[in-house]
Amino acid sequence: MNSSEKSTTLFLILVGILFVFSILSIVFSFDSLIKDIVYSVGFFIAIILRIYYRKQAKQEREQNIE
């Protein structure tokens, strides 16, 4: 699996986790602060994963050129 496939897979997993959390927050009525924290952490994890896999994909392209 190359880095773009891994990036897409991890992004979809993260979106799935946040979706399940949003459904659970409706059912169990979590505090607003907890929801904000979870969504913020998910957002920052998505940014970090995007940067990491973008760098990894760039390295793979450079290795394929050589």
C-alpha positions as CSV (number, residue, x, y, z in Angstrom):
1,M,0.0,0.0,0.0
2,N,1.5,3.3,-1.0
3,S,1.4,6.5,1.1
4,S,-1.6,8.0,-0.7
5,E,-3.7,4.9,0.0
6,K,-2.6,4.9,3.6
7,S,-3.5,8.5,3.9
8,T,-6.9,8.0,2.4
9,T,-7.6,5.0,4.6
10,L,-6.5,6.8,7.8
11,F,-8.6,9.8,6.9
12,L,-11.7,7.7,6.3
13,I,-11.1,5.9,9.7
14,L,-10.8,9.3,11.4
15,V,-13.9,10.6,9.8
16,G,-15.7,7.4,10.8
17,I,-14.6,7.7,14.4
18,L,-15.8,11.4,14.5
19,F,-19.1,10.4,12.9
20,V,-19.7,7.6,15.5
21,F,-18.8,10.1,18.2
22,S,-21.3,12.7,16.8
23,I,-24.0,10.0,16.9
24,L,-23.1,9.0,20.4
25,S,-23.1,12.6,21.5
26,I,-26.7,12.9,20.4
27,V,-27.7,9.7,22.2
28,F,-25.8,10.4,25.4
29,S,-25.8,14.2,25.5
30,F,-22.1,14.8,26.1
31,D,-21.0,18.2,27.5
32,S,-20.3,20.8,24.9
33,L,-16.7,21.2,26.0
34,I,-16.0,17.5,25.5
35,K,-17.4,17.6,22.0
36,D,-15.3,20.7,21.2
37,I,-12.2,18.9,22.5
38,V,-12.8,15.7,20.6
39,Y,-13.5,17.6,17.3
40,S,-10.4,19.8,17.8
41,V,-8.2,16.8,18.4
42,G,-9.6,15.1,15.4
43,F,-9.0,18.2,13.3
44,F,-5.4,18.5,14.4
45,I,-4.7,14.7,13.9
46,A,-6.1,15.1,10.4
47,I,-3.7,18.0,9.7
48,I,-0.7,16.1,11.2
49,L,-1.5,13.0,9.1
50,R,-1.9,15.0,6.0
51,I,1.5,16.7,6.4
52,Y,3.2,13.4,7.3
53,Y,1.8,11.5,4.3
54,R,2.4,14.4,1.9
55,K,6.1,14.3,2.9
56,Q,6.2,10.5,2.6
57,A,4.6,10.7,-0.9
58,K,7.2,13.3,-1.9
59,Q,10.0,11.0,-0.8
60,E,8.5,8.1,-2.7
61,R,8.3,10.1,-5.9
62,E,11.9,11.2,-5.5
63,Q,13.0,7.6,-5.0
64,N,11.1,6.5,-8.1
65,I,12.8,9.2,-10.2
66,E,16.3,8.0,-9.1
